[in-house]
Amino acid sequence: MFQEYLRTFRWPDTIHAICEDYRAAASIDLAHDKADLEKKIQCSLLVLWSEKGPFHRMYDVLQTWQERAVQAEGKVMPTGHFFLTRCRRN
């Protein structure tokens, strides 16, 4: 399961993208969230979160997204921080 992460983490572009995503979460994403707080997300959302992570113990994850979107469904997944993903680099 973790093999895909190990494989893709060998690419400098992958590590760069991960770092940029974390930077954005602590900076520009906050400004974007504030600007859009009164708007509802118009596309349907599938919300997945980690059973072993802290979020569902701190708040109701699905309810939070249902309040922010016109339609959201989802469930907790039996994972840790990393979800298994299948992707291929071209």
Secondary structure, DSSP 4 states (H G I P E B T S, - for coil): -THHHHHHTTSHHHHHHHHHHHHHHTTHHHHHHHHHTTSPB-S-EEEEEETTSSHHHHS-HHHHHHHHBSSEEEEEES--SPPP------
